[in-house]
Amino acid sequence: MIIVGSGLAGATAALHLAPHARVALLTKRSLEDGASRWAQGGIAAVQGQDDSFASHVQDTLTAGAGLCEPETTRYIVEHAPAAIAWLSSLGVPFTSEDGHLHLTREGGHSHRRIVHAADATGAAVQHQLSPKLREHPNITLFDHHMLVDLITTGKLKQMGRRCLGVYALNELTGEVETFSAGHTVLATGGAGKVYLYTTNPDTATGDGIAAAWRAGCRIGNMEFIQFHPTCLYHPHAKSFLISEAVRGEGGLLRLPDSTRFMPDHDARAELAPRDIVARAIDYEMKRHGVDCVYLDIRHKGQAFVQEHFPTIYARCLELGIDMARDPIPVVPAAHYTCGGVVTDLHGQTDLDQLYAIGETAYTGLHGANRLASNSLLECVVMGTAASRHILAHPAIPATRLPAWDASQVTDADEEVVISHNWDELRRFMWDYVGIVRTDKRLERAAHRLRLLNEEIREFYANFHVSRDLLELRNLVAVSELIVRSAQSRHESRGLHYSRDYPFTLEQALPTICQGMENSR
């Protein structure tokens, strides 16, 4: 088995598969450098007696603005308690109170159902799982290996539509290596680095989504990019997220003059879903010409703040902000890719023997807007589902695959072209394909993408691949999918808001982009 990506989705699949099969776990940097460890809030799961699966499902459907797949939503919600039990059995130190799991509440949820480990849930989970991945005799870790492309029967001019393995760049040697396997799982995360401002780590460059699209897989709902409303605004803070739970526990959003504004935008005020809060902040910043707004939880007192948000408190204090005494400056930032590789409830894609899980996948759970803390939940539930399906369906044995052919390429003469294009891409995606969109902005972005694509194809065909080149190639591919999807949606729904189409159509339909033909 090959698993590309070592975040919570990939780790879950690996730990379920390893007792029964050999697993090669490829990770672009080191084991804990993905997005999962940055997740602060927690994992949504029905636990309280006053809560129910039906309520969690309804909250998810409401946030998803009519585009959630009901069967998928029920399946994942109903398997949430088992996911928490499995993580607890592995020693994840979830916060408890009076002998029970402490539950917090986040925007869009009608009940307290967020299981968490203080305010650093992702880090706590990854810290507990990583040693188990390293120590398991059936798991071989290949760090600093970046996915180049999938190897398919189509690429090799064979019959059928199967994935046979992957090509991956070994950054330590500079060589592209060939991995052959009966099953391949993509768990490479999202594509937040498409945008200039993001809460995502540098690894979030849409590698799995782009590779699956090039291999012929359908990609769904890429216009729905979630912008987290509250990213810390500070010149020395890179992509630091202020958790949804701060608002869930009573934090208020204010203008620089201390005026509270969320009640003017939605009856749920600060507890409205993320798309509404992000658009409200964007609107107020532009209306008043301010660089940021402020999240204020001072009224809860220092003891409460330090107990509930120790990680956020410590980081803010390092930057001279005492959140028990000072409001926190915040801005929206790209946070989560709601679309991705189309899969079924087993994580299967359009290619036999290829699976996609976690943020890489489009299962239908998130619809037009992800409900807070459903992301880590999906990672565990779908990582488990994919591993069970793989074990129940033995694949055609792996075959010898051709080595990567680098005989016709040379070293790049001007790496500055790649860095310049990278910067240009992220800036115009932020300006033209951000929180609020128009037809004219989208066409400008599409035009720039066509020009970038020509340069990248030339580079890719003539020079040795590097991580920067591969990431830029993937980001441009994902950007094309986002723009193409946004252009085809002639309405405003969930995370996609268009000034040209401010209304919502009666019928909610997903946006599906057909996969490309295989190419080197």
GIURMO-V789084 format. One record per residue. RES is the residue in three letters. PSI is psi in radians with two decimals (* if undefined). Layout:
res | psi
RES | PSI
RES | PSI
This chain:
res | psi
MET | 2.46
ILE | 2.24
ILE | 2.16
VAL | 1.88
GLY | 2.33
SER | 0.35
GLY | -2.88
LEU | -0.66
ALA | -0.89
GLY | -0.70
ALA | -0.73
THR | -0.84
ALA | -0.76
ALA | -0.77
LEU | -0.48
HIS | -0.55
LEU | -0.60
ALA | -0.60
PRO | -0.24
HIS | -0.21
ALA | 2.80
ARG | 2.39
VAL | 2.25
ALA | 2.06
LEU | 1.92
LEU | 2.30
THR | 2.42
LYS | -0.64
ARG | -2.03
SER | 3.10
LEU | -0.58
GLU | 0.41
ASP | 0.14
GLY | -3.03
ALA | -0.44
SER | -0.71
ARG | -0.23
TRP | -0.15
ALA | 2.18
GLN | -0.87
GLY | -1.16
GLY | -2.71
ILE | 2.15
ALA | 2.20
ALA | 2.31
VAL | 2.13
GLN | -0.65
GLY | 2.64
GLN | -0.47
ASP | 0.01
ASP | 2.96
SER | 2.77
PHE | -0.72
ALA | -0.67
SER | -0.76
HIS | -0.74
VAL | -0.82
GLN | -0.71
ASP | -0.69
THR | -0.77
LEU | -0.68
THR | -0.82
ALA | -0.64
GLY | -0.02
ALA | 0.74
GLY | -0.02
LEU | 0.07
CYS | 2.55
GLU | 1.99
PRO | -0.73
GLU | -0.77
THR | -0.78
THR | -0.81
ARG | -0.77
TYR | -0.84
ILE | -0.74
VAL | -0.76
GLU | -0.36
HIS | 0.07
ALA | -0.82
PRO | -0.65
ALA | -0.62
ALA | -0.75
ILE | -0.71
ALA | -0.71
TRP | -0.80
LEU | -0.69
SER | -0.64
SER | -0.41
LEU | -0.01
GLY | 0.21
VAL | 2.18
PRO | 1.26
PHE | 2.52
THR | 2.32
SER | 2.87
GLU | 2.16
ASP | 0.66
GLY | 0.06
HIS | 2.76
LEU | 2.30
HIS | 2.27
LEU | 2.29
THR | 3.06
ARG | 2.53
GLU | 2.96
GLY | 2.35
GLY | -0.24
HIS | 2.39
SER | -0.17
HIS | 2.87
ARG | 1.99
ARG | 0.29
ILE | 1.86
VAL | 2.33
HIS | 2.85
ALA | 1.60
ALA | -2.19
ASP | 0.51
ALA | 0.96
THR | -0.82
GLY | -0.75
ALA | -0.71
ALA | -0.72
VAL | -0.86
GLN | -0.66
HIS | -0.60
GLN | -0.63
LEU | -0.56
SER | -0.80
PRO | -0.61
LYS | -0.60
LEU | -0.75
ARG | -0.61
GLU | -0.24
HIS | 2.24
PRO | -0.38
ASN | 0.03
ILE | 2.15
THR | 2.10
LEU | 2.23
PHE | 1.59
ASP | 2.89
HIS | 0.66
HIS | 2.03
MET | 2.31
LEU | 2.22
VAL | -0.95
ASP | 2.79
LEU | 2.56
ILE | 2.11
THR | 2.88
THR | -0.59
GLY | -0.72
LYS | -0.60
LEU | 0.16
LYS | 0.66
GLN | 2.89
MET | 2.67
GLY | 3.10
ARG | 1.45
ARG | 2.66
CYS | 2.28
LEU | -0.22
GLY | -2.78
VAL | 2.72
TYR | 2.37
ALA | 2.39
LEU | 2.10
ASN | 1.83
GLU | -0.37
LEU | -0.50
THR | -0.33
GLY | 0.07
GLU | 2.59
VAL | 2.12
GLU | 2.70
THR | 2.24
PHE | 2.13
SER | 2.39
ALA | 2.73
GLY | -0.62
HIS | 2.51
THR | 2.32
VAL | 2.16
LEU | 2.09
ALA | 0.88
THR | 0.07
GLY | -2.85
GLY | -2.69
ALA | 0.64
GLY | -0.46
LYS | -0.02
VAL | -0.53
TYR | 2.66
LEU | -0.70
TYR | 2.15
THR | 2.65
THR | -0.09
ASN | 2.69
PRO | 2.97
ASP | -0.28
THR | -0.19
ALA | 1.27
THR | 0.35
GLY | 0.52
ASP | -0.84
GLY | -0.69
ILE | -0.82
ALA | -0.75
ALA | -0.73
ALA | -0.69
TRP | -0.76
ARG | -0.51
ALA | -0.03
GLY | 0.12
CYS | 2.58
ARG | 2.56
ILE | 2.30
GLY | 2.49
ASN | 0.72
MET | -0.18
GLU | -0.25
PHE | 1.50
ILE | 2.10
GLN | 2.20
PHE | 2.06
HIS | 2.33
PRO | -0.50
THR | 1.45
CYS | 2.38
LEU | 2.25
TYR | 1.79
HIS | 2.40
PRO | -0.38
HIS | 0.17
ALA | 2.01
LYS | 1.96
SER | 0.60
PHE | 2.16
LEU | 2.38
ILE | 1.92
SER | 2.58
GLU | -0.53
ALA | -0.40
VAL | -0.72
ARG | -0.62
GLY | -0.51
GLU | 0.24
GLY | 0.04
GLY | 2.45
LEU | 2.48
LEU | 2.31
ARG | 2.69
LEU | 2.94
PRO | -0.45
ASP | 0.19
SER | 0.05
THR | 2.27
ARG | 2.40
PHE | -0.32
MET | -0.62
PRO | -0.39
ASP | -0.28
HIS | -0.49
ASP | 2.48
ALA | -0.45
ARG | -0.10
ALA | -2.22
GLU | -0.26
LEU | 0.22
ALA | 2.76
PRO | 2.81
ARG | -0.65
ASP | -0.68
ILE | -0.77
VAL | -0.75
ALA | -0.76
ARG | -0.64
ALA | -0.76
ILE | -0.80
ASP | -0.77
TYR | -0.83
GLU | -0.66
MET | -0.75
LYS | -0.65
ARG | -0.69
HIS | -0.10
GLY | 0.66
VAL | 2.72
ASP | -0.34
CYS | 2.98
VAL | -3.07
TYR | 2.41
LEU | 2.10
ASP | 2.00
ILE | 0.38
ARG | -0.53
HIS | -0.23
LYS | -0.28
GLY | 2.74
GLN | -0.73
ALA | -0.76
PHE | -0.82
VAL | -0.81
GLN | -0.60
GLU | -0.74
HIS | -0.48
PHE | 0.99
PRO | -0.68
THR | -0.82
ILE | -0.73
TYR | -0.81
ALA | -0.75
ARG | -0.76
CYS | -0.70
LEU | -0.65
GLU | -0.51
LEU | 0.18
GLY | 0.26
ILE | 1.98
ASP | 1.73
MET | -0.18
ALA | -0.25
ARG | -0.34
ASP | 2.48
PRO | 2.62
ILE | 2.18
PRO | 2.25
VAL | 2.71
VAL | 2.75
PRO | 2.67
ALA | 2.59
ALA | 2.32
HIS | -0.73
TYR | 2.40
THR | 1.82
CYS | -0.47
GLY | -3.07
GLY | -2.74
VAL | 2.18
VAL | 2.21
THR | 2.93
ASP | -2.92
LEU | -0.03
HIS | 0.04
GLY | 0.10
GLN | 2.43
THR | -2.96
ASP | -0.28
LEU | 2.26
ASP | 2.46
GLN | 0.17
LEU | 2.24
TYR | 2.68
ALA | 2.32
ILE | 2.80
GLY | -2.64
GLU | -0.37
THR | -0.48
ALA | 2.73
TYR | 1.72
THR | -0.34
GLY | -0.02
LEU | -0.74
HIS | -0.31
GLY | -2.34
ALA | -0.03
ASN | 2.18
ARG | 2.32
LEU | 2.40
ALA | 2.39
SER | 0.24
ASN | -0.14
SER | -0.91
LEU | -0.60
LEU | -0.84
GLU | -0.67
CYS | -0.85
VAL | -0.82
VAL | -0.80
MET | -0.50
GLY | -0.69
THR | -0.79
ALA | -0.75
ALA | -0.74
SER | -0.69
ARG | -0.70
HIS | -0.69
ILE | -0.79
LEU | -0.51
ALA | -0.18
HIS | 1.42
PRO | 2.39
ALA | 2.89
ILE | 2.31
PRO | 2.53
ALA | 2.53
THR | 2.86
ARG | 2.26
LEU | 2.69
PRO | 2.51
ALA | 2.76
TRP | 2.31
ASP | 1.88
ALA | 0.36
SER | -0.35
GLN | 0.17
VAL | 2.83
THR | 3.08
ASP | 2.49
ALA | 2.44
ASP | -0.39
GLU | 1.52
GLU | -0.33
VAL | -0.47
VAL | -0.72
ILE | -0.84
SER | -0.65
HIS | -0.80
ASN | -0.66
TRP | -0.86
ASP | -0.74
GLU | -0.77
LEU | -0.90
ARG | -0.56
ARG | -0.81
PHE | -0.44
MET | -0.67
TRP | -0.76
ASP | -0.67
TYR | -0.39
VAL | 0.70
GLY | -2.42
ILE | -0.67
VAL | 2.30
ARG | 2.76
THR | 2.83
ASP | -0.73
LYS | -0.73
ARG | -0.73
LEU | -0.68
GLU | -0.66
ARG | -0.76
ALA | -0.75
ALA | -0.69
HIS | -0.81
ARG | -0.67
LEU | -0.66
ARG | -0.73
LEU | -0.76
LEU | -0.70
ASN | -0.70
GLU | -0.76
GLU | -0.70
ILE | -0.71
ARG | -0.71
GLU | -0.79
PHE | -0.83
TYR | -0.59
ALA | -0.43
ASN | -0.26
PHE | 2.73
HIS | 2.47
VAL | 2.58
SER | 2.91
ARG | -0.74
ASP | -0.73
LEU | -0.78
LEU | -0.74
GLU | -0.72
LEU | -0.75
ARG | -0.77
ASN | -0.71
LEU | -0.68
VAL | -0.72
ALA | -0.80
VAL | -0.68
SER | -0.70
GLU | -0.72
LEU | -0.70
ILE | -0.84
VAL | -0.80
ARG | -0.75
SER | -0.75
ALA | -0.68
GLN | -0.52
SER | -0.21
ARG | 1.82
HIS | 1.03
GLU | 3.03
SER | 2.20
ARG | 2.28
GLY | -2.15
LEU | -0.21
HIS | 1.93
TYR | 2.13
SER | 2.27
ARG | -0.47
ASP | -0.43
TYR | 1.23
PRO | -0.15
PHE | 2.92
THR | 2.23
LEU | 2.71
GLU | -0.69
GLN | 2.24
ALA | 2.10
LEU | 2.42
PRO | 2.80
THR | 2.08
ILE | 2.15
CYS | 2.22
GLN | 2.56
GLY | 2.76
MET | 2.95
GLU | 2.68
ASN | 2.43
SER | 2.74
ARG | *
